[in-house]
Amino acid sequence: MKNLPVILVMLVSAGVLLRMAEQQTVAQVESENTTEAEQKIAEATSRKDSSCMKCHGEADLWEGDRLRYFITENHLAKDLHWKKGIQCDDCHGGNPESMNFREAHSAEAGYRVISTPQDIPQFCGHCHSNVEYMSRYSPSPKTNQESDFWTGGHGRRLKENPEAGVANCVSCHGFHGILPIDDQTSPTYPKNVAKTCATCHSDAEKMAGIDYHGRPIGHDQYELWSTSVHASLLMEKGDLSAPTCNDCHGNHGAVAPDVNSVASACATCHVKIGELFNSASMKHRFEQASLPGCATCHGKHDIHQPTDDLLGLDMGAVCASCHLDGKFGATLAGSMEAKMMGERLKELKERIASSEAKVEHAEQLGMEVRRAKFRLHDAHTALNNARVAIHSFAQEPMKETIEKGLSVTQEVDEQAEAALREHTFRRIWLALFLVPIAMAVVLLILFIQTQPPPTIQNLEH
Amino acid sequence: MSHEVDEYNSKDEPKETSGGMDHSPSDDSSDWRRTKRVYAYCADRLGLDLLVDLGQKKLVPIHRTTPFYYLGGMALFLVIVMFGTGVLLALHYKPSADRAFDSVQSIMTDVQFGWLIRSVHAWGAALLIAVLILHLLTTYMMRAYRRPREYTWVTGCFLLGLFMAFGFSGYLLPWNQLAFFATRVGTAIVGVVPVVGEELLIWARNGEDVTGDTLARFHSLHVSIFPLIALVLLGAHLFLVQKHGMSVPDAAAKAAGGKNRVPSIPFVPDFLLRDAVGWYLAIALLALLSAIFPWELGEQADPFGSAPEGIKPEWYFMFMFQALKLIPAHVFGLEGEMLGVMFFGFCGLIVLLVPFLDWGQRSRQVLNGLAIISLIFAIVMTIWGYLA
């Protein structure tokens, strides 16, 4: 027993050592797993012996037209590539260790020449089309930008005419100061995309004479889009999921949607409406008449918040523009269908307004109508669903949601009316409660009057 | 055992005829004889004689300020209403952040007369504090705190503080937006108490911020800890009131030519009947308020939502809330809010120690001056708080 403290100390020490060893093993395993990607980047950033800046960073060497070759680290400070350790020769090739101009820029040293804008996509694609290389930065990298570009409107025109001034990679992304798309100052940040496109597409001179599928491309897209509900959502409400140019036209392979594929572009976000439209017989009529799907009624770039007035045959209703005149083979039966749909929608709206008024009245009287108010959301949902169902161009799907909405308003009405009845009941209850109390008080007072008057007694008792 | 029987036969049996049941108009009826037997059975075992004696001997002096005596009875009645309605609410209330609001909503809509119980409980709380404040002021004005009633005053002050704490803890329980943010502001004030503020804040909130844990803490305080303390304090207060009898103001004693020359009425039934009139009126007022102005439920608390406009505490905290808002951030290099809290703490201490500070004409004048200034200050601040 004399050795007990020694044994205890040894046991504790052994425990501590075992714990430390265990922690070290865990740390080793973790570091092996996590630093593989970092090592690749560190490998790239370790080459600091580039001699490019020795000439290109020297201000005195460049002037006039050649000033664009004057590049310092300041120019590159915010550049996405530079920050990841990608150096001049990683993009431009050549021999960065040589101080000899010809040797440094020789084809033998792999120097990549950009002689026309046509060379730029390939120049960027050197890395961006290389899955193996790009996997250093992302486990599932996108490497289709270059191939997409050549199939898009810009790429095709560039291929046809390298000097046409068509947009290429650097037109949108810039070059020695490329920012990531989540940088708010980047030209490709969602809020800036429309303006970036507009630098060319709002230029009347640049767009003059350019056709797409036989129609002049125009230069008012940005102006129109700026007034749209989409622009309002994106620019004013800051909803970055709201569509800007690239969401409908594509990114690197940008094209204008074909007349028959407009609905598909819209359906990317408006899924349910897209489904209904695609299964509607009207879709084929639109195709036959070469009408651009959704854009026929809602417009192209200047898409405004749709109102219920668009439906029906009244002034301002889009249905009327074809069905009243029988344009594009529109029928009278179709016009009646549109009228009926408009009336059903109006009926639900009026019922909802009436239910809301009842609930509000009950609430103003101090009644608890939270559930009825909450249920009203379902009526509004039904109304919105009915508006969506319009795109089936048939009464039946719409009728179902309208019926659902009407039954909800009926339920809300019942709850509001119950609250109003309860309010009346409380008043009656109160009156019934106060009458006996008043009687009891009167009787008590009368009884107290009959009691003997106060007398002088010993209060100390 | 036989001794007990003998004692019962010899001592208790005669009491049966000399207790509280000896003034019947029809002593011979069998019903009355049966009632007397039941009373004798209970009196013997439950000590009812003590209460009957107390009722018969307790006298209430009648003078100009006698109506002030009703305030104590009114407060006691409201406390009973609060306990009763509180117990009924507890049957349906669910004290967790995700269910509290729904359960109160259910009380208001699904539970039969739940709306009435909740509204009576909420209005009753406001009325109780008002009555307690009036009771304190009138007791001060009548100087009923003088020897030997110092500790009646002290227990009364503690009871007022406790019922204010009841109000503060109960305010959060519906877990609505206004209560949530008001509690966040209210508990933050506790945090500025010197030395122990931070610990006190964490204890009160049951954590760093107001969360579901705070709700659980406030609920346990509101329904178990505070009621236990209240029963003890109330018991002590009532015992002392019975022990020392009703205090007679100097002016009334002087006008009657001596304290024992002041006319009086028996507590039972004369004063009790007058009390009952007040209680009936209180019940009627509570019913009226509950039916016409049912207590609002508001929106469910959203800890991540923005604070609603017009956060305000219960009316009886408003003067402190408004004053703390007006104090500059720093006063003489010290934190303004901390100074404010210390000032109100000091004022509370002065009120508590009033019986021990009233030792002469001069000190009484100082106390009266302070009382008038404090009252005006509280009224102005409360009005300002509601108008701001």
Interface residues (C-beta under 8 A of the other chain):
Chain A: G366 M367 E368 R370 R371 R426 R427 W429 L430 F433 L434 I437 A438 A440 V441 L444 I445 F447 I448 Q451 P453 P454 T455 I456 Q457 N458 L459 E460 H461
Chain B: K57 L59 P61 I62 Q105 M108 T109 W115 G245 M246 V248 K259 N260 R261 V262 P263 S264 I265 P269 D270 L273 R274 A276 V277 Y280 L281 I283 A284 A287 L288 A291 I292 F293 P294 E296 L297
